[in-house]
Amino acid sequence: MHDKEKDLFEAFTKKRLSRRELMDRTAKLGIGAAAAHSLLGLASTNAMAADFDWKANKGKTIRLLLNKHPYADAMIADIESFKTLTGMNVTYDVFPEDVYFDKVVAALSSKSDQYDAFMTGAYQTWTYGPAGWIEDLKPYIESADKTNPNYRWDDVLPGLRASTAWNGVPGAALGSADAKQWCIPWGYEMNSLTYNKKMFDKLGMKPPNNMAELMDGAAKFQKDAGGPYGVGVRGSRSWATIHPGFLSAYTNFGQKDFTVTDGKLKAAMNTKESKAFHADWVKMIQDSGPKNWSTYTWYQVGTDLGAGASGMIYDADILGYFMNGGDNKEAGSLGFHAFAPNPAAKAPTPNVWIWSLAMSSFGKQKDATWAFMQWASSVEHGMFGARKMDFVNPVRASVAADGEWRTKINKSYPGYIDQLDASAPGAKIYFTAQPLFSDLTTEWASTLQQMVSKEIPVDEGLDKLAASTDQQLKDAGLG
Amino acid sequence: MSTLAETAPPRRKGSSPAFRRALPYLLSMPALLVCVAVLVPFVTAVYYSMLRYRLNLPSMKGFIWFGNYIGFLGDSEFWNTVYVSLAYTVLTVVVELLLGLGIALLLRKQSRINNFISIMLLLPLMTAPAIAALMWKLMTNPNFGVLSYLVSLVGLSDFRWASSPTTALFTVVLVDTWVYTPFIMILLLAGLRSLPPQPFEAAALDGVPTSFVFFRITLPMLTPYIITAVLFRLLDSIQQFDIIYAMTQGGPGNRLMVFQVESYLQFFQYTNVGKSAAMLMILWAITYFLSNVFIKNWLKLRERARGHA
């Protein structure tokens, strides 16, 4: 590689050159897009290496457990930069989401040192943390020796930093002063509406602005569109059914999963307002949801929208983003809409899912693992992923504000950035942090299935659910 | 004595008295190792089933004897699991036995075409149950599934297969039947083809009706094979996991919450080791009891066949 070309990209990373100037000069030098990619990655790596001893763990190999996801793809695409930067090697196993979390539990519960770091959701750390399976990352973040001075932890969105930190006390607020940082946010999704703009325009419809409009709009779409159903939401017998659109809307109506009094938790799903909301949600699915809703996961909700089999989804914004690209039938036809279901609410309250990186307590090379985690959550890698790959939504304010990324998204995904900006201020985890998250939320989903299939009336179902939840909390010493 | 001494095998060179004394123990060592390998996990599971033990609540860990089991007695969800597991087992075994026996009778005669058909019918058995479940999940998809389309032709346009509580059990039994009927068929076919021809020839000479031959000659002679096939399927069915989990995860609601799915969720998703182990111990007890009943009956039949009262 010629020095002239290297110097050009280094000047850009040191902000001595604008992007426009860089593009002009690369064109003059006859550098192709692929070569420009690798030169930029190399220049970013060199820039990172300037202020910190990245070679401290040279020669070590760390092993990762990854979920099959565009975030993992972005990291793998940029992994050579990390290897060059540190002299370390990285190996990884990638599993599809259906089996991924079971694989994590199997590895961690057996105290295996097979993996040093892994992808996790924030909710899962409420199990892994108290079990002693993962490391508190606060000491690492705060260590001047172990952490790159340019890491800029405070650049990570505050809501996400708080949502991934918990002190382990059931019912305690996330992100409290005594909280442990169980994982590092990597990419996140908020729950909003994605709708088929092309079909909506054809039918003269506008995206809904509240729950009543959502129900009516979904029913009207189903009636008039001649084939596709109205609205896609998840419905499988899993906690994953509760956390996307459902909890976002539930929260918007001021409802909570639990109340906490003197450190004791009590179920709060059977209030009058909650029952009214559940009744609406159930009716919406019965009238305008997918026929086999009770088997619907992220994949089915997304692919139906991408294939033109549904009019809209109330789910992860990034799911709509992925469906608007690639070789999906409806790529380019989708619109994005920030959604506040409660007419009295001032703004959306999207519950978030945060794909994060956690460090196994059983790994034998924690410093090397931390070096990887810093790099993977750095501004530089975040910028690479956002600009060049599908690493959305960025967890860092600096990346989210990056002009190039925003221009790219605005061009190919009109309305997405507006949705992001409107939803982000109210976006956080709205679940109450407690160790029975998985069982109690799965039972909630199971009850929802029974209501939708008319096995049990809404009021009775929620009273039963609350009684069962309270009993389980009591048995576990939490209620 | 002298005779004995003369016929005694010559002592092998180099085998010391100590070695000869240790030889029986050394020879039984593999069997002992197998016993240990079986017993250690079993005893561990028994121990865990007597603990209050959630991996994410380590402070609560404690020995509670039969607390988990007693807890199940008053738990309606547990009784639902017992009911669903038994219903699933009975339905699958009965349907598969009737179909397997019927197909085996049809293919009884040795011929090229029958051999070819029996090989073709074995294909589902070579499919991993989880893959079969996913395949059926696609075929029963209301939007694009070929089976949904076929049933719509006979007026069932809103048939929801595994998504509906009223048809979920039927759907998974259907998948199980598709996968495992060939297993029963091939066992019974082997049994039928190995039956002695003389009784059938005699019956044919006497002009005995076909139904009489089947109920009075074929079926009694085939019973040991039937018991073997049913026992294998019973043990498999009551421990069913892949098909149900891949298709519905035990839903809708708790409609298909069988033992294996429940204990899997208890461990892998809820990290409740104690409850998961207790659930599996109960499953083991049920399986052990059913196996015993079948094996005792099978032994009685064998004795009767040998002419013992």
Chai-1 contact restraints between the chains, C-beta under 6 A:
chainA,res_idxA,chainB,res_idxB,connection_type,confidence,min_distance_angstrom,max_distance_angstrom,comment,restraint_id
A,D102,B,F268,contact,1.0,0.0,6.0,A-B,restraint_1
A,V105,B,F268,contact,1.0,0.0,6.0,A-B,restraint_2
A,S109,B,L55,contact,1.0,0.0,6.0,A-B,restraint_3
A,T127,B,N56,contact,1.0,0.0,6.0,A-B,restraint_4
A,T127,B,T271,contact,1.0,0.0,6.0,A-B,restraint_5
A,P130,B,N56,contact,1.0,0.0,6.0,A-B,restraint_6
A,A131,B,L55,contact,1.0,0.0,6.0,A-B,restraint_7
A,A131,B,N56,contact,1.0,0.0,6.0,A-B,restraint_8
A,S236,B,Q249,contact,1.0,0.0,6.0,A-B,restraint_9
A,R237,B,Q249,contact,1.0,0.0,6.0,A-B,restraint_10
A,R237,B,G250,contact,1.0,0.0,6.0,A-B,restraint_11
A,R237,B,G251,contact,1.0,0.0,6.0,A-B,restraint_12
A,K291,B,P142,contact,1.0,0.0,6.0,A-B,restraint_13
A,K291,B,R160,contact,1.0,0.0,6.0,A-B,restraint_14
A,N292,B,P142,contact,1.0,0.0,6.0,A-B,restraint_15
A,N292,B,R160,contact,1.0,0.0,6.0,A-B,restraint_16
A,N292,B,S163,contact,1.0,0.0,6.0,A-B,restraint_17
A,S294,B,S163,contact,1.0,0.0,6.0,A-B,restraint_18
A,S294,B,G251,contact,1.0,0.0,6.0,A-B,restraint_19
A,S294,B,P252,contact,1.0,0.0,6.0,A-B,restraint_20
A,T295,B,S163,contact,1.0,0.0,6.0,A-B,restraint_21
A,A309,B,N143,contact,1.0,0.0,6.0,A-B,restraint_22
A,P435,B,N56,contact,1.0,0.0,6.0,A-B,restraint_23
A,P435,B,L57,contact,1.0,0.0,6.0,A-B,restraint_24
A,S438,B,Q269,contact,1.0,0.0,6.0,A-B,restraint_25
A,S438,B,Y270,contact,1.0,0.0,6.0,A-B,restraint_26
A,D439,B,Y270,contact,1.0,0.0,6.0,A-B,restraint_27
A,S446,B,G253,contact,1.0,0.0,6.0,A-B,restraint_28
A,Q449,B,G251,contact,1.0,0.0,6.0,A-B,restraint_29
A,Q449,B,P252,contact,1.0,0.0,6.0,A-B,restraint_30
A,Q449,B,G253,contact,1.0,0.0,6.0,A-B,restraint_31
A,Q450,B,G253,contact,1.0,0.0,6.0,A-B,restraint_32
A,S453,B,P165,contact,1.0,0.0,6.0,A-B,restraint_33
A,S453,B,P252,contact,1.0,0.0,6.0,A-B,restraint_34
A,E455,B,P165,contact,1.0,0.0,6.0,A-B,restraint_35
A,E455,B,G253,contact,1.0,0.0,6.0,A-B,restraint_36
